[in-house]
Amino acid sequence: MFYSDYISDEQLIKAVQNSSHLDKCYIGLCQKTWTNKPHKNLNLNLLNGISSYAKNTEVIFIESKEAGLIDNVTPAISEAFCRNHILDIARQNKYDFMFIQDTDEFMIKEDYESIINDHIPNMKKYNYDSSGIRCKNFWKSWNYIIPSEISNVPTHDGEWTNFGIDLHSDIKFTKNREHTSKNKCGVLQDWFLFHASFIMTDDQVKEKLNTWGHSSDMNYDTWYQEKWLDWTPETTDLHPSTRPEIWKQAVPYDGPLPKECY
């Protein structure tokens, strides 16, 4: 997992509780945000005591100097570096498989168990070294979901993202969640991540746009006013990128949720 400045204390607690039944939950925290700014709302007291909410949790503090230098001057902190740092720690600690999950992503407990019992043995059988999963993207609250429009067929099933890694492989992340898998990727067809990336307050959204790792040439001030503050259920083209149409419109959702999301 990765703790970001715009994640609330409440959401971080729910995130670690959501994975409390797994062997280990690593939370990676960079010295600065992806845009090289200090963490504005960093709650060290919560992070230092987070294991009281889930005994399997360990916070990994990642300093800029660990990432090396760019042109011998600038600390080279990046999302990919931080993900690789935690992959290395998990490998050193002899874990077999890792779920790549951020602090705004949740899963139903029974789905975790089904992946472990059913999917991972199939990965080994077919020589897969990684797996992809779909994200259900929520908007404003757990009551609205954004159907994916990427395939031109709107679906609540969401967008694919890299999720599972066989730690016996030599996979490394190259950019954000992209990685160097050499073998065919397994498909988690029947399971989902519940993505709360835009379930937050107005101030948290503004901070997120200033600190997240998705670079864009768009005008975030305009997006924040027109798509976020002035949003109604009729508002369209919601994605905060140069391809806003991939999140066409938020629609009501009354389906299942992980228990921590209620």
N, C-alpha and C positions, 0 to 999 in steps of 0.2 A: 504494500500500500504506500501511497505517497500523501503526505500532509501538505496542503497548500494554504497560503495565507487567507484565502477567501472562504475556507471551510470553517463553519461555526464549531464551537466546542461541542454543542449538542450532537451535531452530525458526526463528528469524529468519534464520540463515545458510542453512538449507534453503530458506526462502521466496525469498530473493533469487537463489539458484542455480536455483530452479524457473523464474524468469522471465529468466534471464541471456541468452537468445537474442533477447529483444525489443529494440527500439531504445532504450528508456529505462525505468528503474524508479525512481519517486519513492517515498521513504518519508517520510510526514508524521509528525512528532512534536510533540505539544502541550506547552506549558510545564507543564501539569498534566493530570491525568486528567480524564475527563468529570465526575467528582464533585468537582472542584476540589481534589483532594489532590495533593501532590507525588508524582512517580514514585519509588516506594520502591526498586525494583531497577534503576534506569536504568544502563545500561552505556555511558557515553559513549565509552570507548576502543574498544568494538566498533563503535558507530555511526560514529565518525570513521574507522575502518579498514574499513568494510563493503565498500567498493569492491574490496578485495583478493579478495573471494569472487565478485564479479560486477562487471565493469568498467562496466556500464551504469547502476549504482546511484548515486542522489544523495539525501542526507538533507536534508529541509526542516524546519528548526526553526521552529515557529510560536509566537510569544509572545502572551500575553494581550492586550497593548495593540493588536495588529493586528486584534483582533476588535471593537474598540470597547467601549462601556460599556452596561450596563443601568441605567437610572435614574441615569446619570452617576456610578455608584459601582462596580458589580461588573463585572469583566472578563467579556465575553460569549463565552467559549470554548464551542463546541459541536461535535459531530461534523460537522454539516452545514457549518458555517463552514470547518472544516479541509479537508473534501473540496472545497469550492468554491475554497479558496485554491490547492490543487494543480491543479484544473481551469484556473484562470487562468494559472498558471505554464506548464502544458502548451500552452495556447493561444498564449501569448506566444512560446513556443519553436517555434511553427508545426507542432506535431504534428497529425495528422489524426484519430486515434481513440484512445480510452483504455479500457483494461480497469480496472474498479473492483474491486480485489482486496485483501483484507486479509492480514496476515502469518500468519494461521492457515488460509488458503485456497490450495489447490494445484490445478494442472491438468496433464494429460498433454500433453507437448510437441507431439505430433502433432495434438492437438485445437486448441491455439493456432494452429498453422499452417493447419489446415483452416478455422478461423473467419476468419483473415486472407484466405485465398485464395478461399473459397467464400461465406461469409456476408456479409462487409462489402461486396463488390460488389452483392449482392442488397439490402442496406440502401439503398444509393444508388439502385438501380433502382426500389424501391418507396417511396422518400422516408421511410424510417424514420430517426429521429434517436437511437434508443437500442435496447438489446436486453436481454432477460431471460434468465437461466440458472437451472438447478436446482442445489441444493447437496445433496451426499451428506453427511449429518451423522454423524460418528463419535463413539464413546463409550469413554472410558478408554484405548483403543488403536486401531490400524488393524484390529484383529480383530473389532470390534463396530460395527455400524451401526444407526441409528435410522430405521426406515421412517416416512415422513410419514403422519400420520393426518388431515390437514386436510380432505381430500376424502372422508373415511370409507372410502377404499380404500387400505389400506396398500401403500406402494411404496417400493423402495429409491431411486427416482429423486429423492426429496427435495423441498424447498420452493423456490419461485421467488424470485429476488432480482434487483434491477437490477445489470447487469454491464458492458455496453458503451455508450459514449457517443460520438457523432459530435462532434468538437470544433469543427466549423464551425457547430454549432447554438448557441443561447443558453441551453441547459439549465443550471439551477442546482439544487443540493440544497436541500431544505426541512426535512427531518428524517431523521436517520440516513442511510439509503440511498434514501429517497424523493426524487424530483426532479420538475421542471416540464416534462417532455416534452410537447410539443404535438401531435406526430404519433404515428401508430400505432407501437407498440413491436414490434421484431422479436423472434422467438422462437428461441432456440438449443435446438432440440428434441433434438439428438443429442449434445450436449456437456454436461459437468458440472464443477462445482467440488467438490473434495474438502475438506470442512470439518473442521478439527481443533480446533474451539472447545473441546472437552472431552477432548482428549488432553493431559493435564497431571498434575502431582503434586497431592497434597492441599493443600499450601500455596499452589500456584499457583491452584487453584480458589477457595480462600478469598479470595485477593487479587483475583481476577477479579470475584467477586461484590461487592466493595467499590469497584470502580473502573469497571465497564463502563457503557455508555451506555443500557442498557435499564432504564428506571424501572419499578418494580413496588411494589405494596402488600404483597407476600407476605413471609413470614418466612424470610429466607435461612438463618438458623441452623438452623431445623428442616429445610429442604431439604438443607442441607449434611450433616447427620447422617443423615437417613433415606434420602435418594436417592443421596448420594454415598458417604459413609463406609460405610454399611450395605448398599450395593448388592449384589445378586446378579442373575444372569440372569433371575430371576423377578420382579424389581422392576418396577413399572409407573408410568405417569404421571411421566415424568422431566423434563419441561421446567421450568426455573426461572422460572416466571411464574405469573400467575393463570389460565393455561390449560395446566396440566401435561399434560393428555391429548393434546395435539398431538404429543408424543413418548411414545407409548404404552409401548414396550418396546424395549430393545436386543437385536439378534439377531446371530448370527455372520456374518462377512463374509469371503469368500475370492475376491472379484473383483479386477479390475485396479486398480492404483494408480500415480500418478506415481512415477518412479524415486526421487525424493528422500524418499519416504515409507516405503521399505522399510528 
